[in-house]
Amino acid sequence: MMEKELAFPSARLLSSLYKDSAENVEMAEKSFGVKMVTRGDWLKIEAPCEKPLERACAFFKALESASARGISVSQTDYERILKNAGSENFEAFLELYSKPAVLALRRKSIAAKNLSQKSYLKTIEENEIVFGIGPAGTGKTYLAVAAALKALQDRKIEKIILTRPAVEAGEALGFLPGDLQEKLQPYLRPLYDAMFDMLGQEDAQKVMEKRIVEIAPLAYMRGRTLSNAFIILDEAQNTTTEQMMMFLTRLGENSRMIITGDITQIDLPRNKKSGLKDAMRILSGIKGIEFFNFLKTDVVRHRLVTKIVEAYERAQKAEESHDSQGTH
């Protein structure tokens, strides 16, 4: 047997790394194939050979590094890393915490929570137009808003424009109370929520009043050329091909665009083609345009969200299979 002792600045810090949970220590033991003993501010790890010992040590040192940077590792993240304890990508997972991708905003810092998010932020940094495609809960829109606010904070751009198609409203829009802006606000709510979370409600209201940040339905984009701006189109699966082309051709000098959507959640009428799906086919291979695909395993919301997504996918496949058999 081989063993190693790790010393930490305090017993409280060490305890926080495994969420003060004996079950989490046992989970780490099983994942790495080691035995762990904690006493005060030190952790002793025993292993039958060097590789599991080094991996277990690296895991706790990475958690300590994250804590020192003010990055909170959630229970879900803790479990996610341990699930990859035996994979070739283990060191890359640890780098999320020892060398995190962080957008340091004035009110709060936004850190990538998994490898896909880290790669997504890098893709946004390197390309003028990025399509973030994947299921709900992967952070594709939230990180896009964070990247836009960071660019504004660093004076790389002069304004941010956040937009969505109001497809869900349909004919019911006219029956809602209020003027057009009030009627559309519920459909733009997720974008407001992201802004309020990152800036605080008071500061968010100020930048919107000054038109530094504009949140508007997609129809308001027609006829404009958007320069020195960061433009985000959310729920892009609900654009038509014509709307998508209209939006993309708004790109002006020193501007960036991020288009996010989930092609499994299209609310368009059956006779309308999704502009997002068409863009994936038509624009593939153009330099400066990148398509970034998230998977259901990248969901960073409550762990039940991943199971819900998987359950609906199974049900949809079963229904499609049944319909296919019925046509023969």
Backbone hydrogen bonds, N-H to C=O, Kabsch-Sander energy under -0.5 kcal/mol:
donor,donor_aa,acceptor,acceptor_aa,energy
2,M,47,A,-3.5
4,K,45,I,-2.1
6,L,43,L,-3.0
8,F,41,D,-2.7
14,L,10,S,-2.0
15,S,11,A,-2.5
16,S,12,R,-1.9
17,L,13,L,-1.4
17,L,14,L,-0.6
18,Y,14,L,-0.9
18,Y,15,S,-0.6
19,K,16,S,-1.4
20,D,15,S,-3.1
21,S,18,Y,-1.5
25,V,21,S,-1.4
26,E,22,A,-2.3
27,M,23,E,-2.2
28,A,24,N,-2.0
29,E,25,V,-2.3
30,K,26,E,-2.4
31,S,27,M,-2.3
32,F,28,A,-2.3
33,G,29,E,-1.8
34,V,29,E,-1.7
35,K,46,E,-2.7
37,V,44,K,-2.5
39,R,42,W,-2.2
42,W,39,R,-2.2
43,L,6,L,-2.5
44,K,37,V,-3.3
45,I,4,K,-2.9
46,E,35,K,-3.0
47,A,2,M,-2.9
53,L,49,C,-1.0
54,E,50,E,-2.9
55,R,51,K,-2.3
56,A,52,P,-2.3
57,C,53,L,-2.2
58,A,54,E,-2.5
59,F,55,R,-2.0
60,F,56,A,-1.7
61,K,57,C,-2.2
62,A,58,A,-2.2
63,L,59,F,-1.9
64,E,60,F,-1.9
65,S,61,K,-2.3
66,A,62,A,-2.3
67,S,63,L,-2.2
68,A,64,E,-2.2
69,R,65,S,-1.1
69,R,66,A,-0.6
70,G,67,S,-1.5
71,I,66,A,-2.7
72,S,70,G,-0.6
73,V,71,I,-0.5
74,S,72,S,-0.7
78,Y,74,S,-2.6
79,E,75,Q,-2.4
80,R,76,T,-2.3
81,I,77,D,-2.4
82,L,78,Y,-1.8
83,K,79,E,-2.0
84,N,80,R,-0.7
84,N,81,I,-1.0
85,A,82,L,-1.7
87,S,84,N,-1.6
90,F,87,S,-1.2
93,F,89,N,-2.2
94,L,90,F,-2.2
95,E,91,E,-1.7
96,L,92,A,-0.6
96,L,93,F,-1.2
97,Y,94,L,-1.9
98,S,94,L,-2.3
99,K,95,E,-2.0
102,V,100,P,-0.8
103,L,110,I,-3.1
104,A,102,V,-0.7
105,L,103,L,-1.2
105,L,108,K,-1.3
110,I,103,L,-2.6
111,A,109,S,-0.6
112,A,101,A,-2.5
118,K,114,N,-2.1
119,S,115,L,-2.5
120,Y,116,S,-2.5
121,L,117,Q,-2.3
122,K,118,K,-1.6
123,T,119,S,-2.4
124,I,120,Y,-2.4
125,E,121,L,-2.0
126,E,122,K,-1.5
127,N,123,T,-1.0
128,E,288,G,-0.6
129,I,288,G,-2.2
130,V,257,M,-2.3
131,F,290,E,-2.9
132,G,130,V,-0.6
132,G,259,I,-2.9
133,I,131,F,-0.7
133,I,292,F,-3.1
134,G,261,G,-2.2
138,T,135,P,-1.0
143,L,139,G,-2.6
144,A,140,K,-0.9
145,V,141,T,-2.4
146,A,142,Y,-2.1
147,A,143,L,-2.6
148,A,144,A,-2.0
149,L,145,V,-2.5
150,K,146,A,-2.2
151,A,147,A,-2.1
152,L,148,A,-2.1
153,Q,149,L,-2.7
154,D,150,K,-2.2
155,R,152,L,-1.5
156,K,151,A,-2.7
157,I,151,A,-0.9
158,E,228,N,-2.9
159,K,228,N,-1.2
160,I,212,I,-2.7
161,I,230,F,-2.6
162,L,214,E,-3.2
163,T,232,I,-2.8
164,R,216,A,-0.8
169,A,166,A,-1.0
170,G,166,A,-0.9
172,A,169,A,-1.2
173,L,170,G,-1.1
174,G,171,E,-0.9
175,F,172,A,-1.4
176,L,172,A,-0.5
176,L,173,L,-1.4
183,K,179,D,-2.3
184,L,180,L,-2.2
185,Q,181,Q,-1.3
187,Y,184,L,-1.3
188,L,184,L,-0.9
188,L,185,Q,-1.0
189,R,185,Q,-0.7
189,R,186,P,-0.5
191,L,188,L,-1.0
192,Y,188,L,-1.6
193,D,189,R,-2.8
194,A,190,P,-1.8
195,M,191,L,-1.9
196,F,192,Y,-2.9
197,D,193,D,-2.2
198,M,194,A,-1.7
199,L,195,M,-2.8
200,G,195,M,-0.5
200,G,196,F,-2.0
204,A,200,G,-2.4
205,Q,201,Q,-2.3
206,K,202,E,-1.7
207,V,203,D,-2.2
208,M,204,A,-1.6
209,E,205,Q,-2.4
210,K,206,K,-1.9
211,R,208,M,-1.0
212,I,207,V,-2.1
213,V,207,V,-1.9
214,E,160,I,-2.9
216,A,162,L,-2.4
216,A,214,E,-0.5
218,L,164,R,-2.2
220,Y,217,P,-1.7
221,M,218,L,-2.3
222,R,219,A,-1.0
224,R,221,M,-1.8
226,L,250,R,-3.0
227,S,225,T,-0.8
228,N,253,E,-3.0
230,F,159,K,-1.9
231,I,229,A,-0.5
231,I,256,R,-3.0
232,I,161,I,-3.0
233,L,258,I,-2.6
234,D,163,T,-2.9
234,D,232,I,-0.6
236,A,260,T,-3.1
238,N,235,E,-1.9
239,T,236,A,-1.8
241,T,273,K,-0.6
244,M,240,T,-2.5
245,M,241,T,-2.2
246,M,242,E,-2.4
247,F,243,Q,-2.7
248,L,244,M,-2.7
249,T,245,M,-1.9
250,R,247,F,-1.9
251,L,248,L,-1.2
252,G,226,L,-2.1
255,S,252,G,-1.0
256,R,229,A,-2.1
257,M,128,E,-3.0
258,I,231,I,-2.4
259,I,130,V,-2.9
260,T,233,L,-3.1
260,T,258,I,-0.5
261,G,132,G,-1.9
265,Q,262,D,-2.2
272,K,269,P,-2.2
275,G,239,T,-3.7
276,L,236,A,-0.6
278,D,274,S,-2.1
279,A,275,G,-2.1
280,M,276,L,-2.0
281,R,277,K,-1.2
282,I,278,D,-3.1
283,L,279,A,-2.6
286,I,283,L,-1.8
289,I,286,I,-1.9
290,E,129,I,-2.3
292,F,131,F,-3.7
292,F,290,E,-0.6
293,N,291,F,-0.6
294,F,133,I,-3.6
294,F,292,F,-0.6
298,D,295,L,-2.0
299,V,296,K,-1.3
300,V,137,G,-3.5
305,V,302,H,-2.5
306,T,302,H,-0.6
307,K,303,R,-1.1
308,I,304,L,-2.5
309,V,305,V,-2.7
310,E,306,T,-2.4
311,A,307,K,-2.3
312,Y,308,I,-2.3
313,E,309,V,-2.1
314,R,310,E,-2.3
315,A,311,A,-2.2
316,Q,312,Y,-2.5
317,K,313,E,-2.5
318,A,314,R,-2.3
319,E,315,A,-2.2
320,E,316,Q,-2.6
321,S,317,K,-2.4
322,H,318,A,-2.1
323,D,319,E,-2.6
324,S,320,E,-2.4
325,Q,321,S,-2.1
326,G,322,H,-1.7
327,T,323,D,-0.8
327,T,324,S,-0.6
328,H,325,Q,-0.8
